[in-house]
Amino acid sequence: MILTITYQALTVLKDAVGIAGNIFAFGLFVSPVPTFRRIIRNHSTEEFSGLPYVYALLNCLITMWYGTPLVSADNILVTTVNSIGAAFQLVYIILFITYTEKDKKVSYPFSHMHLVYCSGSAICSVNQFFPLCSWQVRMLGLLLAVIGIFSIIVAVSLQIVNPFSRQMFVGLLSCAALISMFASPLFIINLVIQTKSVEFMPFYLSLSAFLMSTSFLAYGIMNWDPFIYVPNGIGTILGIVQLALYFNYKETSGEESRDPLIVSYA
């Protein structure tokens, strides 16, 4: 009886921290909105890079797949948060491609281009010129590459019959992607230490990343899933470092934090 009550309480608590993690993650997903408002207003991507959003999309897709019942048990809240994240990143990438500067175009005659294959289908060619900015071509190519890589991961994992081996395969990929994503603020941390300024490290972004990582750290521990709690444990530590640096250097900063130098979520 006591064991049953304890198990039910832990289940409720696990779901609560998972939902909290989803809420905090949403704050990270919408953090680039001011940047894209500026891009849409100026009809230019200026000096912003679209690469973080491409990598974030791949990260979300892999982790989303890991959270599905086909790969791991009782990780549905991991799937929900990364599904929402993938949708946001896809919208950001489309906007970035749309508003990339077109002052330096390169014309590609489709009749002389190699066919681009994606999921077994070819994009048919036509005898006309299709003007695209080189960055648009690059971003579109990276987007197709992400879709292709994710499709391969899904296809290969479904060929693995043993459930434990399948979870291990996708889990290792997801863990590696999450750790590399959590490690991305290291550049900002180094910049803050060198400049003694938090100009490019917004407080709300660092706080949201810390709270999200802490929530999913607890979620992973309660679910006995090292592929969840290990990367989020690293993210929690980095979040503490960022917050400590912010409070240490905020008094020496001449102004409030601006848009982050690298816009990405944990």
C-alpha positions in Angstrom: 0.0 0.0 0.0 2.7 2.4 1.0 4.8 1.5 -2.1 1.8 2.1 -4.3 1.2 5.6 -2.8 4.9 6.4 -3.1 5.0 5.3 -6.7 1.9 7.4 -7.6 3.3 10.4 -5.8 6.6 10.1 -7.7 4.6 9.7 -11.0 2.6 12.9 -10.3 5.8 14.8 -9.3 7.6 13.6 -12.4 4.8 14.7 -14.6 4.7 18.1 -12.8 8.4 18.8 -13.3 8.1 17.6 -16.9 5.2 20.0 -17.6 7.3 22.8 -15.9 10.2 21.9 -18.2 7.8 22.3 -21.2 6.7 25.7 -19.9 10.3 27.0 -19.3 11.4 25.6 -22.7 8.6 27.6 -24.4 10.2 30.7 -23.0 13.4 29.7 -24.8 11.6 28.9 -28.0 10.0 32.3 -28.3 13.3 34.2 -27.3 14.3 34.8 -30.9 10.9 36.5 -31.7 12.3 40.0 -31.1 15.1 39.2 -33.5 12.8 38.0 -36.2 10.5 41.0 -35.7 13.5 43.2 -36.5 14.3 41.0 -39.5 10.8 41.2 -40.8 10.6 45.0 -40.2 13.9 45.6 -42.0 13.4 43.0 -44.6 16.9 41.8 -43.9 18.7 39.2 -41.8 21.5 41.7 -41.4 24.5 40.0 -39.6 22.4 37.3 -37.9 23.2 33.7 -38.6 20.6 31.1 -39.4 22.9 28.1 -38.5 21.8 27.9 -34.8 18.2 27.3 -35.9 19.2 24.5 -38.3 21.2 22.7 -35.6 18.4 23.3 -33.1 15.9 21.7 -35.5 18.0 18.6 -35.8 18.5 18.4 -32.1 14.7 18.8 -31.5 13.8 16.1 -34.1 16.3 13.5 -32.7 15.2 14.1 -29.1 11.5 14.1 -30.1 12.0 10.7 -31.7 13.8 9.4 -28.6 10.8 10.4 -26.4 8.3 8.5 -28.5 7.0 5.1 -27.2 8.6 3.4 -30.1 12.0 4.2 -28.7 11.7 4.9 -24.9 9.1 4.3 -22.3 7.1 7.0 -20.5 8.9 10.0 -22.0 6.0 11.6 -23.7 6.7 15.0 -22.2 10.1 14.9 -23.9 8.3 14.4 -27.2 5.9 17.2 -26.7 8.5 19.8 -25.8 10.7 18.9 -28.7 7.8 18.8 -31.1 6.9 22.4 -30.2 10.6 23.3 -30.4 10.9 21.7 -33.9 7.9 23.7 -35.1 9.4 27.0 -33.9 12.8 26.3 -35.4 11.2 25.4 -38.8 9.3 28.7 -38.8 12.5 30.6 -37.9 14.4 28.9 -40.7 11.6 29.6 -43.3 11.6 33.3 -42.2 15.4 33.4 -42.4 15.4 32.0 -45.9 12.6 34.4 -46.9 14.3 37.6 -45.7 17.9 36.8 -46.6 19.4 39.7 -48.5 19.0 39.3 -52.3 21.5 41.9 -53.4 24.0 39.2 -54.3 22.2 36.6 -56.3 23.6 33.7 -58.1 21.5 32.2 -60.9 21.4 28.5 -61.3 20.1 27.0 -64.6 18.0 24.1 -63.5 18.8 22.3 -66.7 22.5 22.1 -65.6 21.9 21.4 -61.9 22.2 18.1 -60.2 18.8 16.8 -59.0 18.3 17.1 -55.2 17.1 13.9 -53.6 15.2 14.0 -50.4 13.5 10.9 -48.9 13.7 9.1 -52.2 12.1 11.9 -54.3 13.8 14.1 -56.8 13.1 17.8 -57.4 12.3 18.0 -61.1 14.3 20.4 -63.3 12.9 23.0 -65.6 14.6 25.0 -68.4 14.6 28.3 -66.7 16.8 30.3 -64.3 15.8 30.4 -60.7 17.6 33.3 -58.9 18.5 32.6 -55.3 20.8 34.3 -52.8 23.8 32.0 -52.0 22.8 32.0 -48.4 19.2 31.0 -49.3 20.6 28.1 -51.3 22.9 27.1 -48.4 20.1 27.3 -45.8 17.7 25.4 -48.0 20.3 22.7 -48.5 21.0 22.5 -44.8 17.2 22.2 -44.1 17.0 19.3 -46.6 20.1 17.7 -45.0 18.5 17.9 -41.6 15.3 16.2 -42.9 17.4 13.6 -44.6 19.6 12.8 -41.6 16.5 12.6 -39.4 14.8 10.2 -41.8 17.9 8.0 -41.9 18.0 7.9 -38.0 14.3 6.9 -37.9 14.7 4.3 -40.6 17.8 2.7 -39.1 16.3 2.7 -35.5 13.2 1.0 -36.7 15.3 -1.8 -38.2 16.7 -2.5 -34.7 14.4 -5.2 -33.3 15.7 -5.3 -29.7 14.0 -2.5 -27.8 17.0 -1.9 -25.5 19.4 -1.6 -28.4 17.0 0.8 -30.2 16.8 3.0 -27.2 20.6 2.9 -26.7 21.2 3.9 -30.4 18.7 6.8 -30.4 19.5 7.8 -26.9 23.3 8.1 -27.5 22.5 10.4 -30.6 20.0 12.4 -28.5 22.4 12.7 -25.6 25.3 13.9 -27.9 23.1 16.4 -29.6 21.8 17.8 -26.3 25.3 18.0 -24.7 26.6 19.9 -27.8 23.6 22.2 -27.6 24.1 22.9 -23.9 27.8 23.5 -24.5 27.0 26.3 -27.0 26.8 29.0 -24.3 30.5 28.3 -23.5 31.4 30.9 -26.1 29.2 33.5 -24.5 30.6 32.6 -21.1 34.1 33.2 -22.3 33.0 36.5 -23.9 31.4 37.6 -20.7 34.6 36.8 -18.7 36.8 38.6 -21.3 34.7 41.7 -21.6 33.4 41.7 -18.1 30.0 42.6 -19.6 26.7 40.7 -19.8 25.6 42.7 -22.8 25.1 39.6 -25.0 23.8 37.3 -22.2 20.2 38.3 -21.5 19.2 37.4 -17.9 15.7 35.9 -18.9 17.3 33.6 -21.4 19.9 32.3 -18.9 17.2 31.9 -16.3 14.9 30.0 -18.6 17.7 27.7 -19.7 18.6 27.0 -16.1 15.0 26.3 -15.0 14.3 24.1 -18.1 17.5 22.0 -17.5 16.8 21.6 -13.8 13.2 20.5 -14.5 14.3 17.8 -17.0 17.2 16.8 -14.8 14.7 15.9 -12.1 12.4 14.4 -14.8 15.2 12.1 -16.0 16.2 11.1 -12.5 12.6 10.1 -11.6 12.3 8.2 -14.8 15.7 6.5 -14.4 16.8 7.7 -17.8 20.5 8.7 -18.1 19.9 10.0 -21.7 17.7 12.7 -20.1 19.4 13.5 -16.8 23.0 13.4 -17.9 22.8 16.2 -20.6 20.4 18.2 -18.5 22.7 17.9 -15.5 25.4 19.5 -17.7 22.9 22.1 -18.8 22.0 22.9 -15.1 25.7 23.4 -14.2 26.2 25.7 -17.2 23.1 27.5 -16.3 24.4 28.1 -12.7 27.6 29.4 -14.2 25.8 31.8 -16.5 23.6 33.2 -13.7 26.6 33.6 -11.4 28.5 35.5 -14.1 25.4 37.7 -14.8 25.1 38.7 -11.1 28.9 39.2 -10.9 29.2 41.4 -14.0 25.8 43.1 -14.3 27.0 46.1 -12.2 30.0 46.7 -14.4 27.9 46.5 -17.6 27.2 49.9 -19.1 23.7 49.0 -20.3 21.1 46.3 -20.3 21.6 43.1 -22.2 20.9 43.3 -25.9 19.9 40.6 -28.3 22.1 37.5 -27.6 25.1 37.2 -29.9 24.1 33.6 -30.7 20.4 33.0 -30.5 19.7 29.4 -29.5 17.9 27.5 -26.9 19.5 25.1 -24.4 
